């Protein structure tokens, strides 16, 4: 008797067989199953009072089919757990529905406080009304809790102005999500914030996990994680298409907004569409780090649009690459749209880039930033400020030990290597044969520094005097251009 667990929230339970919960559709005057454990939110103060499940529940690998739950806050088979454990259970089909202004809504668990969810899944749908917070296919919100080896496949839909909406977990705060996945579509609605294919918002750990569904939202929208603040995403990936609606900001194939966070050894494959700060992997990388990662999907936006990262503000991008086609208007780059006092090193881009101003094969706009040991091979089609490597390098920026080979065309300030430059360029080269440009720098206060060489010369190690071919670069003499190790 699932409903009977509410009589002893500290009990130890197991189910001995599969359960058909179709009858719950007509329970409680249409409200369905009453969640085990609950929470109450004071509408005036926002204070939360919980009566949680603190015991242990083991499904022993069995399933619960067609469970129906309707409510407001802390909605799921378990409305709220605190220190409790839920494991080895699957929810097949069924629906979880909550109205507007709902909080902590999930298929299996609404709120996971200090608890553990393991080896469990939900294939049913979860939907909430406008201005809801913490909505997930499996778990609504985690606070110091853990979810491992679990998944969700039912679609997640939230009304406009909702936040922390995820395919598996809505919001994960000081929690851990590992060895888990979501293959559902996630729709955050207009003016939604922190919408992710796996996790909507996190400040903690997402490891060895993935998402494959399409994701739609407005601000901080990612194929895997919508908003990552102080958190870490490692060994994870996303393959679904990501779309920002209306005046969207911070849209990424893997992570929408990465603020003081880390993304490592991860990748994204889906197409990404939005308006501002749009990236194939990360939309906005702010005081954050992206390492050993890549993106292959095409990216389309308006400003700060990059094949890997839309805007890199005081962040670091290292040992990473992008290969998708990138289209935008302002600050558009094959790897990074805008590098604002950031560092880009040991990275490359191969996709073609289209834009109107500050368009580069690697970086669109490099402002007070550093670009080193990098290369770009894609063609660049732009208006003003177009370069094979960097569109515009200003504000004391530096470019060193880098090269470009793609053709470059445009209007004003078009260079085979850099479009507009007033920074420092050292030991950097462009292929005059393939670029179609005899001038390496299109214009600016410092139109010198780039070195033009023929394709034949660019395939010789001796051309790149001073480069580290022992630990950073490698080349097949007379066969290839240099590549990164």
JORA-V128504 format. One record per residue. N is the residue number from 1. PHI is phi in whole degrees, 0 to 359 (NA if undefined). Layout:
# JORA-V128504
n=N phi=PHI
n=N phi=PHI
This chain:
# JORA-V128504
n=1 phi=NA
n=2 phi=300
n=3 phi=295
n=4 phi=293
n=5 phi=297
n=6 phi=295
n=7 phi=285
n=8 phi=213
n=9 phi=284
n=10 phi=253
n=11 phi=281
n=12 phi=248
n=13 phi=229
n=14 phi=214
n=15 phi=248
n=16 phi=269
n=17 phi=194
n=18 phi=292
n=19 phi=239
n=20 phi=265
n=21 phi=257
n=22 phi=304
n=23 phi=296
n=24 phi=296
n=25 phi=303
n=26 phi=257
n=27 phi=283
n=28 phi=49
n=29 phi=55
n=30 phi=93
n=31 phi=281
n=32 phi=78
n=33 phi=295
n=34 phi=270
n=35 phi=307
n=36 phi=276
n=37 phi=82
n=38 phi=209
n=39 phi=221
n=40 phi=237
n=41 phi=250
n=42 phi=291
n=43 phi=294
n=44 phi=271
n=45 phi=255
n=46 phi=79
n=47 phi=292
n=48 phi=254
n=49 phi=241
n=50 phi=242
n=51 phi=236
n=52 phi=272
n=53 phi=278
n=54 phi=244
n=55 phi=270
n=56 phi=233
n=57 phi=232
n=58 phi=236
n=59 phi=283
n=60 phi=55
n=61 phi=82
n=62 phi=271
n=63 phi=239
n=64 phi=237
n=65 phi=254
n=66 phi=59
n=67 phi=283
n=68 phi=245
n=69 phi=222
n=70 phi=228
n=71 phi=185
n=72 phi=236
n=73 phi=236
n=74 phi=53
n=75 phi=246
n=76 phi=166
n=77 phi=307
n=78 phi=250
n=79 phi=294
n=80 phi=207
n=81 phi=237
n=82 phi=222
n=83 phi=78
n=84 phi=276
n=85 phi=230
n=86 phi=234
n=87 phi=212
n=88 phi=57
n=89 phi=223
n=90 phi=236
n=91 phi=258
n=92 phi=256
n=93 phi=64
n=94 phi=81
n=95 phi=220
n=96 phi=240
n=97 phi=229
n=98 phi=225
n=99 phi=276
n=100 phi=291
n=101 phi=62
n=102 phi=278
n=103 phi=223
n=104 phi=54
n=105 phi=237
n=106 phi=215
n=107 phi=294
n=108 phi=260
n=109 phi=226
n=110 phi=285
n=111 phi=235
n=112 phi=251
n=113 phi=257
n=114 phi=59
n=115 phi=252
n=116 phi=230
n=117 phi=241
n=118 phi=222
n=119 phi=51
n=120 phi=224
n=121 phi=204
n=122 phi=219
n=123 phi=255
n=124 phi=277
n=125 phi=271
n=126 phi=229
n=127 phi=217
n=128 phi=222
n=129 phi=276
n=130 phi=294
n=131 phi=54
n=132 phi=265
n=133 phi=219
n=134 phi=79
n=135 phi=230
n=136 phi=220
n=137 phi=296
n=138 phi=246
n=139 phi=228
n=140 phi=288
n=141 phi=213
n=142 phi=243
n=143 phi=230
n=144 phi=63
n=145 phi=253
n=146 phi=224
n=147 phi=228
n=148 phi=224
n=149 phi=49
n=150 phi=226
n=151 phi=204
n=152 phi=219
n=153 phi=235
n=154 phi=281
n=155 phi=295
n=156 phi=242
n=157 phi=228
n=158 phi=233
n=159 phi=286
n=160 phi=301
n=161 phi=68
n=162 phi=281
n=163 phi=216
n=164 phi=57
n=165 phi=240
n=166 phi=222
n=167 phi=296
n=168 phi=250
n=169 phi=230
n=170 phi=290
n=171 phi=229
n=172 phi=240
n=173 phi=244
n=174 phi=57
n=175 phi=244
n=176 phi=224
n=177 phi=238
n=178 phi=224
n=179 phi=50
n=180 phi=225
n=181 phi=206
n=182 phi=222
n=183 phi=238
n=184 phi=262
n=185 phi=272
n=186 phi=234
n=187 phi=240
n=188 phi=265
n=189 phi=83
n=190 phi=293
n=191 phi=59
n=192 phi=278
n=193 phi=228
n=194 phi=61
n=195 phi=238
n=196 phi=225
n=197 phi=296
n=198 phi=247
n=199 phi=230
n=200 phi=289
n=201 phi=222
n=202 phi=212
n=203 phi=234
n=204 phi=225
n=205 phi=245
n=206 phi=234
n=207 phi=223
n=208 phi=50
n=209 phi=224
n=210 phi=206
n=211 phi=219
n=212 phi=237
n=213 phi=272
n=214 phi=287
n=215 phi=230
n=216 phi=229
n=217 phi=192
n=218 phi=242
n=219 phi=231
n=220 phi=56
n=221 phi=236
n=222 phi=222
n=223 phi=298
n=224 phi=246
n=225 phi=231
n=226 phi=287
n=227 phi=236
n=228 phi=244
n=229 phi=244
n=230 phi=69
n=231 phi=265
n=232 phi=230
n=233 phi=242
n=234 phi=226
n=235 phi=48
n=236 phi=227
n=237 phi=205
n=238 phi=220
n=239 phi=239
n=240 phi=281
n=241 phi=285
n=242 phi=238
n=243 phi=232
n=244 phi=263
n=245 phi=258
n=246 phi=55
n=247 phi=274
n=248 phi=283
n=249 phi=224
n=250 phi=58
n=251 phi=241
n=252 phi=224
n=253 phi=297
n=254 phi=246
n=255 phi=230
n=256 phi=288
n=257 phi=238
n=258 phi=246
n=259 phi=248
n=260 phi=53
n=261 phi=240
n=262 phi=226
n=263 phi=236
n=264 phi=221
n=265 phi=51
n=266 phi=224
n=267 phi=207
n=268 phi=223
n=269 phi=241
n=270 phi=284
n=271 phi=284
n=272 phi=231
n=273 phi=224
n=274 phi=185
n=275 phi=245
n=276 phi=243
n=277 phi=57
n=278 phi=241
n=279 phi=224
n=280 phi=298
n=281 phi=246
n=282 phi=229
n=283 phi=290
n=284 phi=233
n=285 phi=250
n=286 phi=249
n=287 phi=50
n=288 phi=229
n=289 phi=231
n=290 phi=236
n=291 phi=224
n=292 phi=50
n=293 phi=227
n=294 phi=207
n=295 phi=221
n=296 phi=238
n=297 phi=280
n=298 phi=286
n=299 phi=231
n=300 phi=227
n=301 phi=202
n=302 phi=247
n=303 phi=231
n=304 phi=57
n=305 phi=236
n=306 phi=222
n=307 phi=298
n=308 phi=248
n=309 phi=228
n=310 phi=291
n=311 phi=229
n=312 phi=249
n=313 phi=258
n=314 phi=54
n=315 phi=249
n=316 phi=234
n=317 phi=237
n=318 phi=221
n=319 phi=51
n=320 phi=224
n=321 phi=205
n=322 phi=218
n=323 phi=229
n=324 phi=282
n=325 phi=286
n=326 phi=239
n=327 phi=229
n=328 phi=194
n=329 phi=244
n=330 phi=233
n=331 phi=59
n=332 phi=234
n=333 phi=221
n=334 phi=298
n=335 phi=248
n=336 phi=228
n=337 phi=290
n=338 phi=229
n=339 phi=255
n=340 phi=257
n=341 phi=58
n=342 phi=251
n=343 phi=235
n=344 phi=237
n=345 phi=215
n=346 phi=50
n=347 phi=220
n=348 phi=206
n=349 phi=221
n=350 phi=237
n=351 phi=278
n=352 phi=284
n=353 phi=232
n=354 phi=234
n=355 phi=192
n=356 phi=245
n=357 phi=208
n=358 phi=58
n=359 phi=236
n=360 phi=224
n=361 phi=298
n=362 phi=247
n=363 phi=231
n=364 phi=287
n=365 phi=239
n=366 phi=246
n=367 phi=248
n=368 phi=55
n=369 phi=248
n=370 phi=237
n=371 phi=234
n=372 phi=215
n=373 phi=52
n=374 phi=223
n=375 phi=203
n=376 phi=221
n=377 phi=239
n=378 phi=283
n=379 phi=280
n=380 phi=238
n=381 phi=237
n=382 phi=217
n=383 phi=255
n=384 phi=256
n=385 phi=77
n=386 phi=238
n=387 phi=219
n=388 phi=299
n=389 phi=252
n=390 phi=227
n=391 phi=288
n=392 phi=222
n=393 phi=239
n=394 phi=226
n=395 phi=65
n=396 phi=77
n=397 phi=288
n=398 phi=231
n=399 phi=228
n=400 phi=213
n=401 phi=49
n=402 phi=223
n=403 phi=210
n=404 phi=218
n=405 phi=230
n=406 phi=288
n=407 phi=287
n=408 phi=229
n=409 phi=221
n=410 phi=173
n=411 phi=260
n=412 phi=269
n=413 phi=54
n=414 phi=246
n=415 phi=227
n=416 phi=300
n=417 phi=244
n=418 phi=225
n=419 phi=287
n=420 phi=233
n=421 phi=220
n=422 phi=229
n=423 phi=259
n=424 phi=256
n=425 phi=234
n=426 phi=227
n=427 phi=48
n=428 phi=234
n=429 phi=224
n=430 phi=226
n=431 phi=274
n=432 phi=290
n=433 phi=288
n=434 phi=274
n=435 phi=283
n=436 phi=75
n=437 phi=231
n=438 phi=272
n=439 phi=252
n=440 phi=284
n=441 phi=235
n=442 phi=286
n=443 phi=170
n=444 phi=118
n=445 phi=291
n=446 phi=227
n=447 phi=276
n=448 phi=227
n=449 phi=122
n=450 phi=279
n=451 phi=244
n=452 phi=269
n=453 phi=219
n=454 phi=286
n=455 phi=302
n=456 phi=299
n=457 phi=292
n=458 phi=289
n=459 phi=257
n=460 phi=239
n=461 phi=300
n=462 phi=298
n=463 phi=297
n=464 phi=264
n=465 phi=298
n=466 phi=89
n=467 phi=284
n=468 phi=270
n=469 phi=268
n=470 phi=271
n=471 phi=234
n=472 phi=248
n=473 phi=250
n=474 phi=212
n=475 phi=208
n=476 phi=262
n=477 phi=308
n=478 phi=66
n=479 phi=241
n=480 phi=233
n=481 phi=287
n=482 phi=298
n=483 phi=231
n=484 phi=278
n=485 phi=289
